[in-house]
């Protein structure tokens, strides 16, 4: 099986959003004869910040010299972005080899395998083949019934929780937090921020599982267009930590990552202060306040819920610009009215994504202010935004991972 054939096979699976349980993924793991062995797992769930926390943790562990596998969701340009070794996408031949070896298993399961379930076992196979010492897993959606929730982690992290996927996870913070807290395992420490909106449920679940709950203490010392400098006071002390990913929200994500690393250290894994500082500083992630170009300043962010939009609007204040021009689109299950209500822009160009899950551009436009233009094609919408902007303006592309893909691929 070559790479194209492997991609075609993976894309043949249904990208299912409902009807999940863990029986299929457990059956697949059993059929592939996967054994966790000495592979150490860091498991991350939450609404916003999962990918960033995974990136920070992975970067620190790599700086210490460990063989690190990372599993992300979703991807922007290539499915191989989801499965990384040593911070780099796995090679096409490794992806194709794993898909070919695992493809027969999907015919042996009682239930039809989903797209995410199959990609999860592909990732586990690659990490096993490459003898990864640490694996950092990001949940796809929720946590309790997520395909990643079948291994025993060293530490769990739950990032900020807000209302998203309410059709699938529940229409209250408590219901969503219950699903996210489903990754907490008996006796396994769990990290979350003190101001997490789902704290009540997380605390209850941690108590039931007799899992130590750890919330980091940190202070922001400096914020600029180059990043943020923080001091961490708890659970370990580290001063002058440089966070290159832009935004105060990334300072919080970095503090969660440091707390997770502190748990690994407490369990006897050698991780120096130098590795932590260097790993946090070097951590970068596509689509997170990513500066694409200057003059005009072009920034891409995958923010796709109200809380994430708030973080982006706060962060752009540190970027020098005159007018703000936004290119926006989103999926049907997103709170488009709330998101657009939080975007304060001089102009908004609304477009439409590919696929059945995309919200029609005209539907999005209903919630736009008067300064809104509808151009269905994302690339054309982006061109229009750039043509409207002067060299001193900011063009911001946001609303969906898929929008970043369609505009910049």
C-alpha positions in Angstrom: 0.0 0.0 0.0 1.5 3.4 -1.0 0.7 6.7 0.7 -2.1 7.7 -1.6 -3.8 4.3 -1.2 -3.4 4.7 2.6 -5.0 8.1 2.6 -7.9 6.8 0.4 -8.4 3.9 2.9 -8.4 6.2 5.9 -10.8 8.7 4.2 -13.2 5.8 3.5 -14.2 5.7 7.2 -17.1 7.7 8.6 -16.1 10.8 10.6 -18.7 10.0 13.1 -19.8 12.5 15.8 -22.4 10.3 17.8 -22.9 6.8 19.0 -19.6 6.3 20.7 -18.5 3.8 23.3 -15.1 2.3 24.0 -15.9 -1.2 22.9 -14.7 -0.8 19.3 -11.4 0.9 20.2 -10.8 -1.7 22.9 -11.4 -4.5 20.4 -9.0 -2.9 17.9 -6.3 -2.5 20.5 -6.7 -6.1 21.5 -6.7 -7.3 17.9 -3.5 -5.4 17.1 -1.9 -6.9 20.2 -0.9 -3.5 21.5 0.8 -3.5 24.9 1.6 -0.2 26.6 4.6 -1.6 28.3 7.1 1.1 29.3 5.4 3.7 27.1 4.5 6.6 29.4 1.2 8.5 28.6 0.3 12.1 29.1 -3.5 12.5 28.4 -5.0 15.9 27.7 -8.7 16.8 27.4 -10.6 20.2 27.5 -12.3 22.6 25.2 -9.5 25.1 24.4 -5.8 24.7 24.7 -5.4 20.9 24.3 -3.2 21.1 21.3 -1.0 23.8 22.9 -0.6 21.9 26.2 0.4 18.8 24.2 2.9 20.8 22.2 4.5 22.3 25.3 4.8 18.9 27.1 6.1 17.2 24.0 8.7 20.0 23.4 10.0 19.8 27.0 10.3 16.0 26.9 12.2 16.2 23.6 14.6 18.7 25.0 15.4 16.2 27.8 16.3 13.7 25.1 13.3 11.3 25.3 11.7 9.6 22.3 8.4 11.4 22.1 5.2 10.6 20.2 2.4 13.1 20.0 -1.2 12.6 18.8 -3.2 15.7 17.8 -6.7 16.4 16.5 -7.7 17.7 14.1 -5.1 18.5 11.4 -4.8 21.6 9.2 -3.1 20.5 6.0 -2.1 16.8 6.2 -3.4 13.9 8.3 0.2 13.2 9.3 0.2 16.4 11.4 -1.9 14.3 13.9 0.8 11.8 14.5 4.2 13.3 15.3 7.6 11.8 16.3 10.2 14.1 17.9 8.0 17.1 16.9 7.8 16.2 13.2 5.0 14.6 11.1 5.6 10.9 10.6 6.9 9.9 7.3 4.6 8.9 4.5 6.0 5.4 4.3 5.5 4.9 8.1 1.9 6.0 7.8 1.2 3.8 4.8 2.9 0.8 6.5 0.8 1.2 9.7 -2.4 1.6 7.7 -1.7 -1.5 5.6 -0.9 -3.6 8.6 -4.0 -2.5 10.5 -6.5 -2.4 7.7 -7.6 -6.1 8.0 -8.5 -5.5 11.7 -11.5 -3.3 10.8 -13.3 -6.2 9.2 -13.0 -8.2 12.4 -14.7 -5.8 14.8 -18.4 -6.1 15.7 -19.1 -2.4 15.0 -18.0 -0.3 12.1 -14.7 1.6 12.9 -14.8 5.4 12.8 -12.2 7.6 11.2 -10.9 8.8 14.5 -10.8 5.3 16.0 -8.7 4.0 13.1 -6.3 6.9 13.2 -5.8 6.3 16.9 -4.7 2.8 16.4 -2.4 3.9 13.5 -0.8 6.4 15.9 -0.4 3.7 18.6 1.2 1.3 16.1 3.7 3.9 14.9 4.6 4.9 18.4 5.1 1.2 19.3 7.2 0.6 16.2 9.4 3.7 16.9 9.8 2.7 20.5 8.4 6.0 21.9 9.2 6.5 25.6 6.6 9.1 26.1 3.3 9.6 24.2 1.2 12.8 24.6 -2.4 12.2 23.6 -5.0 14.9 22.8 -8.6 13.8 22.9 -10.7 14.3 19.8 -14.0 15.3 21.4 -15.0 14.9 25.0 -12.9 12.4 26.9 -15.0 9.7 28.7 -15.9 7.9 25.4 -13.0 9.2 23.3 -10.9 6.7 21.5 -7.7 7.9 23.3 -9.3 6.9 26.6 -8.1 3.3 26.7 -4.5 3.6 28.1 -3.2 4.2 31.6 -1.6 7.6 31.8 1.1 8.9 34.1 -0.8 12.2 34.4 -4.0 13.8 33.0 -4.5 17.4 32.1 -7.9 19.1 31.6 -7.6 22.5 29.9 -10.2 25.3 30.0 -13.8 24.2 29.5 -16.5 26.1 27.7 -19.7 25.4 25.8 -18.8 23.5 22.6 -20.2 20.4 20.8 -23.3 20.9 23.0 -25.2 18.7 20.6 -22.9 15.8 21.5 -21.5 16.6 25.0 -24.4 18.4 26.7 -25.8 21.9 26.9 -24.3 22.9 30.3 -20.7 23.4 31.5 -21.3 20.6 34.1 -22.4 18.1 31.5 -19.4 19.0 29.2 -17.0 18.9 32.2 -18.4 15.4 33.1 -17.3 14.1 29.7 -13.9 15.8 29.8 -13.3 14.5 33.4 -13.9 11.0 32.1 -10.2 10.8 31.3 -9.3 10.9 35.0 -8.1 7.5 36.2 -7.9 5.9 39.6 -4.9 7.2 41.5 -3.5 9.2 38.5 -2.8 12.9 39.2 -4.9 15.4 37.2 -3.9 19.0 36.3 -6.3 21.8 35.8 -6.4 25.6 36.3 -8.0 27.0 39.4 -10.4 29.1 37.4 -11.6 26.2 35.2 -15.4 26.6 34.7 -15.8 22.9 35.2 -13.8 22.7 38.4 -16.8 21.5 40.5 -17.2 18.4 38.4 -13.5 17.9 38.0 -13.0 18.0 41.8 -15.8 15.6 42.3 -14.5 13.1 39.8 -10.9 13.4 41.1 -12.2 12.7 44.6 -14.1 9.7 43.5 -11.1 8.3 41.6 -8.7 9.2 44.5 -6.7 11.2 42.0 -4.6 14.1 43.3 -5.8 17.4 41.8 -3.1 19.9 41.1 -3.6 23.6 40.0 -0.6 25.6 39.0 0.2 29.1 40.4 2.0 31.5 38.0 2.3 35.2 37.3 2.7 37.0 34.0 5.7 39.3 34.1 5.8 40.6 30.5 3.5 40.5 27.4 4.6 41.5 24.0 4.3 40.7 20.3 7.1 38.2 20.7 5.4 36.2 23.5 5.0 36.2 27.2 7.3 35.8 30.2 6.0 34.1 33.3 7.1 33.0 36.7 5.7 29.6 38.0 5.4 29.2 41.8 3.5 25.9 42.1 3.9 22.9 41.9 7.5 23.8 41.1 9.3 27.1 41.1 10.6 28.4 37.8 11.3 32.1 37.0 11.6 33.8 33.7 9.8 31.2 31.6 9.6 32.4 28.0 6.4 31.4 26.1 6.8 32.1 22.4 3.2 31.3 21.5 1.3 34.5 21.6 -1.4 35.4 24.1 -2.0 35.3 27.9 -4.1 32.1 27.4 -0.8 30.4 26.2 0.8 31.4 29.5 -2.0 29.5 31.3 -1.5 26.5 28.9 2.3 26.6 29.6 1.7 26.6 33.3 -0.5 23.5 32.9 2.2 21.8 30.9 4.8 22.6 33.6 2.6 21.2 36.3 2.2 18.0 34.2 6.0 17.8 33.8 6.4 18.2 37.6 4.3 15.1 38.1 6.5 13.2 35.7 9.5 14.4 37.7 8.0 13.4 41.0 7.5 9.9 39.5 11.2 9.6 38.9 11.6 10.8 35.3 14.6 13.0 34.8 13.6 16.4 33.4 15.8 19.4 34.2 14.8 23.0 34.7 16.8 23.8 31.6 14.8 21.3 29.5 11.6 22.8 30.7 12.6 26.4 29.9 14.1 25.5 26.6 11.1 23.3 25.6 8.5 25.9 26.5 10.4 28.6 24.6 10.8 26.5 21.5 7.2 25.2 21.4 5.2 26.5 18.4 2.0 25.3 16.8 0.5 26.1 13.4 -2.9 28.0 13.6 -2.4 29.4 17.1 -2.0 33.2 16.6 0.3 32.2 13.8 1.8 35.2 12.0 1.8 34.3 8.3 3.0 37.6 6.8 3.7 41.3 7.6 2.6 44.4 5.7 -0.2 43.8 6.0 0.0 41.7 9.1 -1.7 38.4 8.4 -2.6 36.1 11.4 -4.3 32.7 11.4 -6.0 31.2 14.4 -8.2 28.1 14.7 -10.5 29.7 17.3 -13.9 28.1 16.9 -15.9 28.8 20.0 -16.7 32.0 22.0 -14.0 31.6 24.7 -11.3 31.1 22.0 -12.5 34.1 20.1 -12.2 36.1 23.3 -8.6 35.0 23.7 -7.8 36.0 20.2 -9.4 39.4 20.5 -7.5 40.0 23.6 -4.2 38.9 22.1 -4.4 41.0 18.9 -4.2 44.1 21.2 -0.5 43.5 21.5 0.0 43.5 17.8 0.5 46.9 16.2 -2.2 47.6 13.6 -4.7 50.1 12.4 -7.8 48.5 10.9 -8.8 44.9 11.6 -10.2 42.8 8.7 -11.5 39.4 9.6 -12.0 36.3 7.3 -14.5 34.1 9.0 -16.3 30.8 8.5 -17.4 27.9 10.8 -19.2 24.6 11.0 -22.9 24.1 11.7 -22.5 22.9 15.3 -20.7 26.1 16.4 -22.3 29.1 18.2 -21.9 31.4 15.3 -24.1 34.2 16.8 -22.0 34.3 20.0 -18.7 34.1 18.1 -19.5 36.9 15.7 -20.8 39.0 18.5 -17.4 39.0 20.1 -15.4 39.9 17.0 -14.8 43.7 16.9 -13.5 44.3 13.4 -13.6 47.1 10.8 -14.7 44.6 8.2 -15.6 40.9 8.1 -15.5 38.8 5.0 -17.7 35.7 5.4 -17.1 32.5 3.4 -18.2 28.9 3.3 -16.3 25.7 3.9 -16.4 22.5 2.0 -18.5 19.6 3.2 -21.9 18.9 4.7 -20.9 20.2 8.1 -20.2 23.7 6.8 -22.6 26.5 7.8 -23.8 28.4 4.7 -22.2 31.8 4.2 -25.6 33.5 4.0 -26.6 31.9 7.3 -23.4 33.2 8.9 -24.0 36.7 7.5 -27.3 36.9 9.4 -25.3 37.4 12.6 -22.7 39.8 11.1 -22.7 43.6 11.7 -23.2 46.0 8.8 -19.6 45.9 7.8 -19.9 42.4 6.4 -19.2 41.0 2.9 -20.2 37.5 1.7 -17.7 35.7 -0.7 -18.4 32.0 -0.6 -15.0 30.8 -1.7 -12.4 31.0 1.2 -9.4 31.8 -1.0 -11.3 34.5 -2.8 -12.6 35.8 0.5 -9.0 36.0 1.8 -7.8 37.8 -1.4 -10.6 40.4 -0.9 -9.6 40.9 2.7 -6.0 41.5 1.8 -6.9 43.9 -1.0 -9.0 45.9 1.4 -6.2 46.1 4.0 -3.3 48.6 3.9 0.2 47.8 5.0 -0.5 48.9 8.6 -3.7 46.8 8.9 -4.3 43.3 10.4 -6.0 40.5 8.4 -7.2 37.8 10.8 -8.4 34.4 9.5 -10.4 32.5 12.1 -13.4 30.3 12.9 -12.3 26.8 12.0 -9.3 24.5 11.4 -10.8 23.8 8.0 -10.8 27.5 7.1 -7.0 27.7 7.7 -6.6 24.6 5.5 -8.7 26.0 2.7 -7.2 29.4 2.7 -3.5 28.6 3.0 -3.2 25.1 1.4 
